[in-house]
Amino acid sequence: MLPYFSEVFGNAASKSHSFGWRAEEAVDHGRRKIASAIGAQSKEIVFTSGATESNNLAILGVARMFAEKGQHVITAATEHKAVLDPCHELERLGYRITILPVDRFGRVSPDDVEKSIEPGTILISLMTANNEIGTFHPIADIGKIAKKHGILFHTDAAQAIGKTPFDVGKLGVDLVSISAHKLYGPKGVGALYIRSRSPRVRLHPVVFGGGHERGFRPGTLNVPGAAGFGKAVEIAAKDPADESKRILLLRSRLHDTITQGLPDVHLNGHPTERLPGNLNLSFERVEGEALLMGIKDVAVSSGSACTSASLEPSHVLRALGVPDPLAHASIRYGIGRFTTEAEIDFAAQATITAVRRLRETSPLLDS
Ligand SMILES: *Cc1c(COP(=O)(O)O)cnc(C)c1O
């Protein structure tokens, strides 16, 4: 990324001189890497500022484009706020939104998706993997249903891409949101995959002001961001199977150590159909805030990072039917590329010590 902040300072949209061309080359290189990692073509990748913007562009863009065809959108209760909030915005504009329930592991049923389709349904938006509990939705099955009914299918894959195999053809998805910083790229850059063939997806921009990114997302491109995003994807795509295996072993070690050291610990999310690096646990008879403070040397969170400042229990855990006291006393551990076994053991011991201490002293007993 570094040269594109200084030496190669050209604007990728400047076509009339070599400085612009060099910047454009970097952007196109990034675009190719991202496209090839998900089985897409370069021209189907539109750069954005992150998955939040990609989700907004996909949902609001399709809704505006097809308002005359229909005004019904299907999504689920455990989606990220960057999907639920644009859907609520559509509701205010008169659209109808079906928010599907999930099972106790956090999965939507493909049957429920199909049953909720109406003549006016224009979009299904369901995430590939959940950011709080790691659960995968059965995306390929839902892709088939969407195709059968001729409905566009968007997936927020911010958590999945770079961590599990992802192919737009095999999954049958038409729009895909990606975020660079979730796969060790820079913050503030992301992409939206927009299918160009069978069907060719059309959508209205949400920002206006120029022809950049085929008109889908005008504005001067973040050249260092696009270059760094491409590099991050390239590295992540190198040996994803080995990497997942290593991370899965670390997760099992963390989970086993904690449950061997403590009774009354519950796993949130699906036992197997989940991201390898996600472990979400609830601890009986402790108070969530105190628990987080008790292990403050470990960078864990309760709920999602985006809403961790709020005192509301996680909307995701609520949707799974986790009772409020347990939802409050939940911790999300994220295991990544650079996590070591020693760090896993440290986190496990810190958790065990904190929970034991809180259970001995806490007046809050029955959950
Ligand atoms: C992080 C995240 C987002 C938001 O992505 P930004 O790039 O930070 O805007 C959206 N959806 C999911 C599932 C995420 O994990």
The ligand as a Tripos MOL2 file, in Angstrom:
@<TRIPOS>MOLECULE
LIG
   15    15     1     0     0
SMALL
NO_CHARGES

@<TRIPOS>ATOM
      1 C1        -17.8080   -6.2260   10.1670 C.3       1 LIG1
      2 C2        -19.0760   -6.6090    9.5210 C.ar      1 LIG1
      3 C3        -19.8050   -5.6770    8.7800 C.ar      1 LIG1
      4 C4        -19.3690   -4.2390    8.6480 C.3       1 LIG1
      5 O1        -18.2290   -4.1520    7.8440 O.3       1 LIG1
      6 P1        -17.4000   -2.7890    7.7410 P.3       1 LIG1
      7 O2        -16.4170   -3.0810    6.6520 O.co2     1 LIG1
      8 O3        -16.7780   -2.5930    9.0540 O.co2     1 LIG1
      9 O4        -18.3630   -1.7250    7.3530 O.co2     1 LIG1
     10 C5        -20.9720   -6.0940    8.1870 C.ar      1 LIG1
     11 N1        -21.3940   -7.3590    8.2960 N.ar      1 LIG1
     12 C6        -20.7210   -8.2960    8.9820 C.ar      1 LIG1
     13 C7        -21.2430   -9.6950    9.0440 C.3       1 LIG1
     14 C8        -19.5410   -7.9540    9.6200 C.ar      1 LIG1
     15 O5        -18.8830   -8.8740   10.3140 O.3       1 LIG1
@<TRIPOS>BOND
     1     1     2 1
     2     2     3 ar
     3     2    14 ar
     4     3     4 1
     5     3    10 ar
     6     4     5 1
     7     5     6 1
     8     6     7 2
     9     6     8 1
    10     6     9 1
    11    10    11 ar
    12    11    12 ar
    13    12    13 1
    14    12    14 ar
    15    14    15 1
@<TRIPOS>SUBSTRUCTURE
     1 LIG1         1 GROUP 0 **** ****
